[in-house]
Amino acid sequence: MNRLLFLGSIGLQEIIIIALIVLLLFGGKKIPELMKGLGRGVRSFKEGMNATDDASPSKPDDTSK
């Protein structure tokens, strides 16, 4: 598990250090609020992408020739 999807060569130790720094900066009570906001943002982004797909014009049907 040395390589995660897009993180390159970040290992478990680096992830733990980053998590500790985030915990120190924001505190234990603020982190759930940050995650909730992040989830809302991701949901809004997905809804926007789906709305863009629904609004795109459909391709003409070539089977009627």
N, C-alpha and C positions, 0 to 999 in steps of 0.2 A: 504494500500500500504506500510505496514511496511516491508514486505519481497519482495525483487526483486529476480529474477531467481537465480543467483549464489552469490549474495552479502550478503546473510545471514540477519542480523538484521540492516543493514545500512538504516537509514531513510532519509527523505528529507533534514533535517538540515545538516547531514553529507555530502550529495551530494553537497549541496550549498557551504559548506566550502571547499571541495575538488576543486570545480570549481573555486572558488575565488583564491585559492592557485595557481592553474594552470595558471589562468589569470595573477597573479602577477609575476610568474616565467617566462612565455614566452611572455607576452604582447599580446595585441589585434591583432596585425598585423601578428604575427607568428603562431597563432592558426589555421587559415585556411590552411596554408602550412602544418602544422602537420597533420591535418585531411585528406588532399589530399594524403599525403604520406602513411597514415594509410590505406586509401581506395585502393591505388595501391598495398600495401602489401597484403591486404585481397584478392583482385582480382587475384594477382599472385599466392597466396596459393590455391585458388579455381581452377585456371587453371592447376596447378601442380597436384592437386588431380584428376581432370578429365583426365589428361594425363596418370596418373597411372592406372586409371580404364580402359582406352582405350587400354593400353599396356598389360594388364593382359591377359593370354591365355584363350580362351573360353572353356567352359566345353564340353566334347564330347556328341553327341546326341545319346541317348539310344533307340530311337524309330525305328532304322533301323534293329533291331533284329527280 
